[in-house]
Amino acid sequence: MAALFHRLDGAIMWAMGLVVIVTNLAVTVLILFLVLARFVLGWSVVGVLELATLSAMWLYMCGAVIAARNRQHLVVDFLSLALTSPRAKALHDLAVSAIMVVLSLFLIGLARDMVDWSIARPQTTAALSLPLMIPQSAIVLASGLFIIYALRDLVIAARVVLGFSAPETGEI
């Protein structure tokens, strides 16, 4: 079962990495084109900013998923560095993991409300008439993956606190 989860995690990270690369290139090229078109060529190209914004939403959300998976999301490590006892570090990791689960549940609730609103009142972008569900789907996907990785971290931290496993070495 662990091998299946490891392969699934690898597939998710491969897809996230691909999306990050493609959207990063898209944002860069689209913004560069927009700046050159407006200030060098004097053109006003409709829809380029919308495409860049859509790409940026996917870039930000996939980057956040990768950071959450690698436990590199927002970290205030002053306290964790000050802790010297392995037990205190394990309890700290458990508390941080529990907070991340709560925050992930909050985000998934917000994403659900956003989807409900989008279904009840479908909206599109101004210039290209793209459904707003396209960039919003990045938030939905990210919030689902956030809860999965937050629960993973909570289980790992709880196992360490309860003495079922040794503290991790940092490898994922």
C-alpha positions in Angstrom: 0.0 0.0 0.0 2.9 2.4 0.8 4.4 1.7 -2.6 1.1 2.7 -4.2 1.0 5.9 -2.3 4.6 6.6 -3.1 3.9 6.1 -6.9 0.7 8.2 -6.7 2.7 11.0 -4.9 5.4 10.8 -7.6 2.8 11.1 -10.3 1.2 14.1 -8.6 4.5 15.8 -8.1 5.5 15.1 -11.8 2.2 16.7 -12.9 2.6 19.6 -10.5 6.2 20.2 -11.8 5.0 20.1 -15.4 2.2 22.6 -14.6 4.7 24.9 -12.8 7.1 24.9 -15.7 4.5 25.5 -18.3 2.6 28.2 -16.4 5.9 29.9 -15.4 6.9 30.1 -19.1 3.4 31.2 -20.0 3.3 34.0 -17.5 6.8 35.2 -18.5 6.1 35.1 -22.2 2.6 36.7 -21.9 3.8 39.5 -19.6 6.8 40.2 -21.8 4.6 40.2 -24.9 2.1 42.5 -23.1 4.8 45.0 -22.1 6.5 45.0 -25.6 3.1 45.3 -27.3 2.0 48.2 -25.2 5.2 50.2 -24.8 7.3 49.4 -27.8 4.7 48.7 -30.5 1.9 50.8 -29.2 -0.6 47.9 -29.5 -3.4 47.2 -27.1 -3.9 43.4 -27.2 -7.0 42.2 -25.6 -7.0 39.1 -23.4 -3.3 38.7 -22.8 -3.5 39.9 -19.2 -6.4 37.5 -18.6 -4.3 34.5 -19.9 -1.4 35.6 -17.8 -3.6 35.9 -14.7 -5.1 32.5 -15.4 -1.7 31.0 -15.8 -0.5 32.7 -12.6 -3.3 31.2 -10.6 -2.3 27.7 -11.6 1.4 28.5 -11.0 0.8 29.8 -7.5 -1.5 27.0 -6.5 0.7 24.2 -7.9 3.8 25.8 -6.3 1.9 26.0 -3.0 1.0 22.3 -3.3 4.7 21.4 -3.9 5.7 23.5 -0.9 3.1 21.8 1.3 4.2 18.3 0.1 7.8 19.1 0.9 6.9 20.7 4.2 8.3 24.0 3.0 5.2 26.1 3.4 5.2 29.1 5.7 7.5 28.2 8.5 8.5 30.1 11.6 11.4 28.1 12.8 12.6 30.2 15.7 10.7 28.0 18.2 11.5 24.7 16.4 15.3 25.6 16.4 15.2 26.5 20.1 13.7 23.1 21.1 16.4 20.7 22.1 14.4 17.7 23.4 13.3 15.2 20.7 9.9 14.9 22.6 9.4 18.7 22.5 10.3 18.7 18.7 7.8 15.9 18.1 5.1 17.7 20.0 5.8 20.9 18.1 5.6 19.0 14.8 2.3 17.6 15.9 0.9 21.0 16.8 2.0 22.5 13.5 0.5 19.6 11.6 -2.8 19.9 13.5 -2.9 23.7 12.7 -2.2 22.9 9.0 -5.1 20.4 9.0 -7.4 23.0 10.4 -6.3 25.6 7.9 -6.6 23.1 5.1 -10.1 22.3 6.1 -10.9 26.0 6.2 -9.5 26.5 2.7 -11.4 23.5 1.3 -14.6 25.0 2.8 -13.9 28.3 1.1 -13.2 26.4 -2.2 -16.5 24.6 -1.8 -18.3 27.9 -1.3 -16.6 29.4 -4.3 -17.6 26.4 -6.5 -21.2 26.7 -5.2 -21.3 30.4 -6.1 -19.7 29.7 -9.6 -22.3 27.0 -10.3 -25.2 29.2 -9.2 -23.9 32.3 -10.9 -21.5 31.3 -13.8 -19.2 34.1 -14.7 -16.6 34.6 -17.4 -13.6 36.8 -18.0 -14.3 40.2 -19.6 -12.1 40.0 -22.7 -12.0 36.3 -23.7 -15.2 35.1 -22.0 -13.4 32.2 -20.4 -15.3 30.6 -17.5 -13.9 31.7 -14.2 -14.0 28.1 -13.2 -10.7 27.6 -15.0 -8.6 29.6 -12.6 -10.8 28.7 -9.7 -10.3 25.0 -10.4 -6.6 25.5 -9.4 -7.8 26.6 -5.9 -10.1 23.5 -5.7 -7.3 21.1 -6.7 -4.8 22.8 -4.4 -7.1 22.7 -1.4 -7.8 19.0 -1.9 -4.1 18.2 -2.1 -3.4 20.5 0.9 -5.7 18.4 3.1 -4.1 15.2 1.9 -0.6 16.3 2.7 -1.7 18.0 6.0 -3.3 14.7 7.1 -0.1 12.8 6.1 2.0 15.1 8.2 -0.4 14.8 11.1 -0.3 11.0 11.0 3.5 11.0 10.8 3.8 13.5 13.7 1.3 11.5 15.8 3.2 8.3 15.2 6.4 9.9 16.4 4.7 11.4 19.5 3.1 8.1 20.4 6.4 6.3 19.9 5.3 4.1 16.9 8.1 5.5 14.7 11.4 7.4 14.9 11.5 11.1 13.9 11.9 11.6 10.1 15.3 12.6 8.7 13.7 15.2 6.5 13.4 12.9 3.4 10.0 12.7 1.8 
